[in-house]
Amino acid sequence: MNPLKVLKKSVIDSQFYVSLTGTLFAVFFMQEQNTFRYPTVCFIFITYFSGYLYTKYQKTKHFSKILLLNVVAGIVCALLIIDNHNEMRLLKWIIIVILGLLYNSFFLDTYIRKIPLLKVFYVGLVWALMNCWLTLPEFSIPIFFISFFFITALVLPFDIRDMKTDTVKTFPVLIGVRNTKYLAYVLVFLSNILAAGYLSINSSFAFYLSGIVTYILIYFAENERDDAYFSFGVETCSALPFLFLHIMEYF
């Protein structure tokens, strides 16, 4: 089998990769705020991974296994939080998990993903809460908006990818691909402005470099492109602040 196909199936399609990039995005802010702890990194990754598996497989024959995995993952996360943090952190985590279930659950008559135009902002909201609330003692408004704008911008190219198959109206369908890209550019710009004003010099510069790469990938995002362009290329953008920061520190 083609090594690239193996990589896509085992890393990207398994939801491992998006969970890893989401976790690294959170770690970037944890290190910026000096709240980095390995147990926190573990339960954030497990939360992302189990959540994305649930979303992908909930309507398939594998759902019973995924549900069992989610139960086990939930218990592990709860134990990690109780053993290393406090009851308030556990409550925050539970709220975020519930928000995730509201996004796309088959047992709901109407879930967030069915509501036109709301999906991109909702994903940005949940990821932002992971960074600005779950991992910090107090809610950080700057980190919320830095994360919210950046992640919302990254979801828009996926709407471009899915514009011919989505069953609800999305921005590319409503305002066109070009205007959707303009919207994404504005959101990335806003997140970079906030990062420059709030984060440390090294962190804000790493975020700035990430913004440049993100602009390029958004610019070339087209419906006809291979799925790997989005599920690997665009998805990597959320990990870039962490990667650029550590590359800068190394040199």
C-alpha positions in Angstrom: 0.0 0.0 0.0 1.2 3.5 -0.7 2.9 4.9 2.4 1.0 8.2 2.0 -2.3 6.3 2.1 -1.2 4.4 5.1 -0.2 7.6 6.8 -3.5 9.2 6.0 -5.6 6.2 7.2 -3.6 5.6 10.4 -2.9 9.2 11.5 -5.3 11.6 9.8 -8.5 9.5 9.2 -8.1 8.1 12.7 -8.7 11.6 14.2 -5.3 11.3 15.9 -3.9 14.2 14.0 -6.6 16.8 14.6 -6.5 15.8 18.3 -2.8 16.3 18.4 -2.9 19.7 16.7 -5.7 20.9 19.0 -3.7 19.7 22.0 -0.5 21.5 20.8 -2.6 24.7 20.3 -3.6 24.5 23.9 -0.1 23.7 25.0 1.1 26.9 23.3 -1.1 29.0 25.5 -0.4 26.9 28.6 3.3 27.6 28.2 2.6 31.3 27.5 0.7 31.5 30.8 3.1 29.2 32.7 0.3 26.7 33.4 1.8 23.7 31.6 1.3 20.3 33.3 1.5 16.9 31.7 -1.7 15.5 33.2 -3.5 18.5 31.7 -2.0 17.8 28.3 -3.1 14.2 28.6 -6.7 14.9 29.4 -7.0 17.5 26.7 -5.7 15.1 24.1 -8.0 12.3 25.3 -11.0 14.7 25.2 -10.3 15.9 21.7 -9.6 12.3 20.5 -12.6 10.7 22.0 -14.8 13.6 20.9 -13.8 13.4 17.3 -14.1 9.6 17.2 -17.7 10.0 18.6 -18.6 12.6 16.0 -17.2 10.5 13.1 -18.5 7.0 14.1 -21.7 7.7 15.9 -23.9 6.6 13.0 -21.8 3.5 12.0 -21.7 -0.1 13.0 -18.6 0.7 15.2 -20.6 3.1 17.5 -21.0 0.6 20.4 -17.2 0.2 20.5 -16.7 4.0 20.2 -19.2 4.6 23.0 -17.4 2.2 25.3 -14.1 3.9 24.4 -15.7 7.3 25.2 -16.9 6.1 28.6 -13.4 4.8 29.5 -11.9 8.0 28.2 -14.3 10.1 30.3 -13.4 8.1 33.4 -9.7 8.5 32.7 -10.0 12.3 32.2 -12.1 12.7 35.3 -9.5 10.8 37.4 -6.7 12.9 35.9 -8.5 16.1 36.8 -9.5 15.0 40.3 -6.0 13.7 41.1 -4.1 16.7 39.7 -6.5 19.7 39.8 -9.7 20.5 41.6 -13.5 20.3 41.4 -13.8 23.5 39.5 -11.5 22.2 36.7 -13.7 19.1 36.6 -16.8 21.2 36.2 -15.3 23.2 33.4 -14.3 20.0 31.6 -17.8 18.6 32.0 -19.4 21.8 30.5 -17.0 21.7 27.5 -17.8 18.0 27.0 -21.5 18.8 27.0 -21.0 21.6 24.5 -19.2 19.1 22.3 -22.1 16.7 22.5 -24.5 19.5 21.5 -22.4 20.1 18.3 -23.3 16.8 16.6 -25.2 14.0 18.4 -27.6 11.7 16.7 -30.0 11.6 19.7 -30.8 15.3 19.4 -33.6 16.4 17.0 -31.6 19.6 16.2 -27.9 19.9 16.9 -25.5 22.7 16.3 -24.1 21.3 13.0 -27.5 21.4 11.5 -27.9 25.2 12.1 -26.8 27.2 9.0 -23.6 29.3 9.5 -23.3 28.5 13.2 -20.9 25.5 12.9 -17.7 27.5 12.2 -18.3 29.8 15.2 -19.2 27.0 17.5 -16.1 25.0 16.8 -14.1 28.2 17.5 -16.0 28.6 20.7 -15.3 25.1 22.1 -11.6 25.2 21.1 -11.3 28.7 22.6 -12.8 27.6 25.9 -10.2 24.8 26.1 -7.4 27.4 25.8 -8.8 30.3 27.8 -10.8 28.7 30.5 -10.2 25.0 31.1 -6.4 25.3 31.4 -6.3 28.6 33.3 -7.3 29.6 36.9 -9.4 32.4 35.5 -11.1 33.1 32.2 -8.8 35.0 29.8 -10.7 37.2 27.4 -7.6 37.9 25.2 -6.8 34.2 24.8 -10.4 33.5 24.1 -10.6 35.9 21.2 -7.2 35.0 19.8 -8.2 31.3 19.8 -11.8 32.0 18.7 -10.9 34.1 15.6 -8.0 31.8 14.6 -9.9 28.5 14.8 -13.0 29.9 13.2 -10.9 31.0 10.3 -9.4 27.5 10.0 -12.9 25.9 9.9 -13.9 28.0 6.8 -11.6 26.2 4.3 -13.3 23.0 5.4 -16.6 24.5 4.4 -15.1 25.3 1.0 -14.1 21.6 0.8 -17.6 20.4 1.7 -19.6 23.0 -0.1 -21.0 20.5 -2.6 -21.9 17.9 0.0 -23.1 19.9 3.0 -26.8 19.6 3.6 -27.0 23.0 5.4 -26.1 26.4 4.1 -22.5 27.4 4.8 -20.5 30.6 4.1 -19.1 29.4 0.7 -22.6 28.6 -0.5 -24.1 31.8 0.8 -21.4 34.4 0.0 -19.1 32.5 -2.4 -15.6 31.0 -2.0 -13.8 34.3 -2.5 -15.7 36.2 0.1 -15.4 33.2 2.5 -11.6 33.5 2.1 -11.8 37.3 2.8 -13.7 36.5 6.0 -11.1 34.0 7.0 -8.3 36.6 6.3 -10.0 39.1 8.5 -10.4 36.6 11.4 -6.7 35.6 11.1 -5.7 39.2 11.1 -7.7 40.0 14.2 -6.2 37.0 16.0 -2.7 38.2 15.1 -3.4 41.8 16.3 -4.6 40.5 19.6 -1.7 38.1 19.9 0.7 41.0 19.3 -0.9 43.1 22.0 -1.2 40.4 24.6 1.3 37.6 24.2 5.0 37.8 24.8 7.3 38.9 22.0 8.4 35.4 21.1 4.9 33.9 21.3 3.4 36.7 19.3 6.0 36.4 16.6 5.4 32.6 16.4 1.7 33.4 16.1 2.5 35.9 13.4 4.5 33.3 11.4 1.6 30.9 11.8 -0.7 33.5 10.4 1.4 33.9 7.3 1.3 30.1 6.6 -2.5 30.1 7.3 -3.1 33.0 4.8 -1.3 31.0 2.1 -3.2 27.8 2.8 -6.5 29.7 2.9 -5.7 31.4 -0.4 -5.1 28.1 -2.2 -8.1 26.3 -0.6 -10.5 25.1 -3.4 -13.3 22.7 -3.5 -11.4 20.5 -6.0 -8.4 20.0 -3.9 -7.6 16.6 -2.4 -8.9 16.1 1.2 -5.3 15.7 2.5 -4.8 19.4 1.7 -7.3 20.3 4.3 -7.1 17.4 6.8 -3.3 17.6 6.9 -2.3 21.0 5.6 -5.0 23.3 7.0 -5.3 21.2 10.2 -1.6 21.7 10.9 -2.0 25.5 11.2 -3.4 25.1 14.8 -0.1 23.4 15.8 2.1 26.0 14.1 2.3 28.5 17.0 3.7 25.8 19.2 6.1 24.5 16.5 7.4 27.9 15.5 7.9 29.0 19.1 10.0 25.9 19.9 12.0 26.2 16.6 12.8 29.8 17.6 13.8 28.8 21.1 16.0 26.0 19.7 17.9 28.4 17.4 
